[in-house]
């Protein structure tokens, strides 16, 4: 994981951040330097659960908390990225807001 080592506020209230990241992190971007989102592990404080199914629980499912979904099971197309550090594994899921129709913003 990287860290922000310098920031500057522009006149239009946008920010410029200078990042310090390891070469492996840069390689993981595979040359994509647009549409990059930053997140902080310390802000991941909502509880979630994993369901286990199948023989000896070998199949695992991330449960979408009921507070941010309806009881209907259709969520449109999902995509995800797995990010590993020395101590944590992050799964970042992407749901298209316009096509999901079932997710809400109660759990902000």
C-alpha positions as CSV (number, residue, x, y, z in Angstrom):
1,X,0.0,0.0,0.0
2,X,1.1,3.5,-0.7
3,X,0.8,6.7,1.3
4,X,0.2,10.4,0.5
5,X,3.4,12.4,1.1
6,X,2.2,15.8,-0.2
7,X,-1.1,17.5,-1.0
8,X,-2.0,20.8,-2.5
9,X,-5.4,22.6,-2.8
10,X,-6.1,24.2,-6.2
11,X,-8.1,27.4,-6.6
12,X,-11.1,25.3,-8.0
13,X,-11.2,23.2,-4.7
14,X,-9.6,20.2,-6.3
15,X,-6.6,18.5,-4.8
16,X,-3.2,17.4,-6.1
17,X,-1.7,14.5,-4.2
18,X,1.8,13.2,-4.4
19,X,1.9,9.5,-3.7
20,X,4.7,7.2,-2.6
21,X,4.1,3.6,-3.7
22,X,6.1,0.5,-4.2
23,X,7.1,-0.7,-7.7
24,X,4.8,-3.7,-7.3
25,X,1.8,-1.4,-6.7
26,X,2.6,0.5,-9.9
27,X,3.0,-2.7,-11.8
28,X,-0.5,-3.8,-10.5
29,X,-2.0,-0.8,-12.3
30,X,-0.9,-2.4,-15.6
31,X,-0.3,1.1,-17.1
32,X,-3.8,2.4,-16.2
33,X,-3.3,5.9,-14.8
34,X,-6.9,7.2,-15.2
35,X,-10.1,6.4,-13.2
36,X,-8.1,5.5,-10.1
37,X,-9.9,5.5,-6.8
38,X,-8.2,5.9,-3.4
39,X,-9.5,4.2,-0.3
40,X,-8.3,3.8,3.3
41,X,-8.3,0.5,5.1
42,X,-9.1,2.4,8.4
43,X,-12.4,3.5,7.0
44,X,-13.6,-0.1,6.3
45,X,-15.6,-0.3,9.5
46,X,-18.9,-1.8,8.4
47,X,-19.5,-5.4,9.5
48,X,-20.1,-8.0,6.8
49,X,-20.3,-11.8,6.8
50,X,-19.1,-14.6,4.6
51,X,-21.4,-17.6,4.0
52,X,-19.9,-21.0,3.6
53,X,-21.6,-23.7,1.4
54,X,-20.8,-27.0,0.0
55,X,-18.7,-29.9,1.3
56,X,-16.8,-28.7,4.3
57,X,-17.6,-25.0,3.5
58,X,-15.2,-24.9,0.5
59,X,-17.5,-22.4,-1.3
60,X,-17.6,-19.0,0.2
61,X,-19.9,-16.0,-0.5
62,X,-19.6,-12.4,0.6
63,X,-23.0,-11.4,1.9
64,X,-24.3,-8.0,0.9
65,X,-25.7,-6.5,4.2
66,X,-29.5,-6.2,4.2
67,X,-29.2,-2.6,5.2
68,X,-27.9,-1.7,1.7
69,X,-30.0,-4.1,-0.5
70,X,-33.5,-5.3,-1.0
71,X,-34.5,-8.9,-0.7
72,X,-34.4,-9.4,-4.4
73,X,-31.3,-11.3,-5.6
74,X,-30.5,-9.5,-8.9
75,X,-27.6,-7.0,-8.7
76,X,-26.7,-6.6,-12.3
77,X,-23.1,-7.2,-13.3
78,X,-20.5,-7.3,-10.6
79,X,-16.7,-7.0,-11.1
80,X,-14.0,-7.0,-8.4
81,X,-10.4,-6.6,-7.7
82,X,-8.4,-8.5,-5.1
83,X,-5.6,-6.5,-3.4
84,X,-3.2,-8.3,-1.1
85,X,-0.8,-6.7,1.4
86,X,1.4,-8.4,4.0
87,X,-1.3,-8.4,6.6
88,X,-4.7,-8.0,4.7
89,X,-6.6,-9.1,1.7
90,X,-9.0,-6.5,0.1
91,X,-11.8,-7.4,-2.2
92,X,-13.1,-4.3,-3.9
93,X,-16.5,-5.0,-5.7
94,X,-18.0,-2.7,-8.3
95,X,-21.7,-2.6,-8.9
96,X,-23.2,-0.4,-11.6
97,X,-25.5,2.0,-9.8
98,X,-27.8,2.6,-12.8
99,X,-28.4,-1.1,-13.5
100,X,-28.4,-2.7,-10.1
101,X,-31.7,-1.1,-9.0
102,X,-31.5,-3.1,-5.8
103,X,-28.8,-1.4,-3.8
104,X,-29.6,1.7,-1.7
105,X,-27.5,4.2,0.3
106,X,-28.9,3.5,3.8
107,X,-25.5,2.2,5.0
108,X,-23.2,5.1,4.4
